[in-house]
Amino acid sequence: SRIYNGTTGATVTLSDDRLAGDAVTISYVSASFDNKNVGTSKLVTAIGITLSGAGAGNYVLGATSATDGANIAAKPVTPVIVANDKTYDGTTTAALSSQSVTGTVGAEVVTLGVGAANFDTKNIGVNKTVTATSLSLGGADAGNYVLGAASATALANIAAKSVTPVIVANDK
């Protein structure tokens, strides 16, 4: 079993029923999963199995390939957000300029969905923490990945709101 890596390559351990003490090595040319995707009890096939060593001549190999089942677990990815600065509006609601994940294999398509993004407080400030929550993965290859964190954070500013004084003159 292994974590998803975008390939079908597998590593197997071979065993045999040779007599104790005989100098025999069993090896294989290659091993692979039936496909690259995440799953349990996936078919793994080793091919090009051979015997070697001083005692190998005392044995005949029953097959040059073997199969077994193994798992490919989802690869964790890291959510990344970039938050927009805003002007004070009395709320903690934040807007994001981008949301993505890092840690995917090659150019696989995995997108990050964000349910909500909020500043830590509604008050003005510089480098305020914005937290994105209710995260989800989407895209063609999302099934091979799992989020490595339940939320993502970024820094952004809340600037003071400009107010215009208004005067009302009283009639005399």
N, C-alpha and C positions, 0 to 999 in steps of 0.2 A: 504494500500500500504506500501511497505517496500523496503529496499535495499537488494540485493542478499546476502544470507548467507549459501547457499549450502543445505538448507532443504526445505521441503514443508510446514513447520509450519506457521500458520497464527494467527493473533489476530483479533477478530471481536468485534463489538459493536452491541448488540441486542436491538431492540426496539419492542414495542407492542402497542396495542390499548386499554389498560385497562382504566377504569374510573379513573379520577383524584381523588387523595386522597386514593385510595386502596393500601394497603401494599402488593405488589406483586413484587417478584424478579424473573427475567428471566435469566437463565444461560445456559452454554453449557459445554460439556465434552472436545471436541477438535475441532479445525478448521484447514483446510489445503488447500493449493493451489493444482491444478491438477498436477503440476510438479514443480521442483525446479528452472527452468530456467527463465531468464529475459524475460519479456513480458508485454504487456498492456492488460487491461480488461481480465485478467486470471480468470478462474473459482475458486472460494473459496467456500468450503462447511463446514458448522458448523454442528456437530452431537451431539446427546445426549442432546437436548434442554429440559429443565424442568422449571416448575414454582414452587415457594416456597413463603413462607410468610403467614401472618395472613389472607390475602384476596385471596389466591391462590385457595381455595375451590370454589370460585364463578366463576371460569373460567375453560374452557377445552382447552387444547393446540391443535391447529390445525395441527401441524406437529412437529416432533422431530428433523428435520433437515431443514436447509435453505441454499440457495446459493446466491452469488452475485459476482461481478467482482471487481478485484483490480489489481494493478500494482506491478511488481518486477523490480526495477531499477538496472542497472549495478553497481557493486561495484568498487570504485576507487582503483587502485593499483599504487605503486610507482616504477618507473623505476630505476634500479641500474646498474652502469657500473664500470668496473675496467680497467684502461688504462695502456698500456705498456710504459715503458721508451723507449727513442730512442736516436740515435746519430743525431746531426744536419745534415739536408739534404736540407735546404733551403725552406721547405714547412711546412704548419701547419697540414698536414695530421697525424692523430693519429691512432694507432691500439689498439683494445680492447682485453683483455685476457678473459673477461667474460661480459655477459649482461643478466640481469634477472629482475624479478619484485618481490616485497614484498607485502604482504597483501592478498594473495590468501587464499581460504578456504581449509583446510586440504592438501591433496596431489594432488590437481587439477593441470592439465597440462596447464600452460600458459607461453608462451615464449615471449621474447622481440626482435623485429626486429629493427635494427639501419640502417638508410640510410647513415649517414655520422658521422664521429667523427674527431674533429679538436682541436689542441692546440689554446690558445688565441693569440699567436704570433709564428713566425717561429724561434725566437731567443732562445739561450741556457738559461736554468734556472732550478731551483729546485722548486718542488711543483707548477708547472704551471697548470692552469685550462684547462681541456679537456672537451669539450661539445659535447654530442651526440644529433643529431637532426633527423628529419623525422622518428620518432619512430612509431612502430606498434605492435599490439599484435597478437600472433598466438597460436596454440595448440588447443587441443580438447575442452578445456573449455573457450577459449578466449571470446566467445559470452556473457559470464556472467560478464565481466569486462570492465572497461574503464580506460585509462591512467589518472592518477591524475596530470600529468605534461607533457608539450609538449617537454621537453628536460631533459637530465640527465647530471650531471657533476661528474668529478673525478679529482684527482691530479696525475701528472706524471712529469718526468724530461726529459729535452733535454740536453744531454751531448755534449761537444765540439767535433767537428770532428778532428781527428788526421790527420795532413798533413805531408808529407815527403818532405823535400826540395830536389830539384834536381838542380845540377849545370851542366852547359854546358861550357866546356873549349874551348877557342878560339885558333885556330891554329896560330902560329907565322911564 
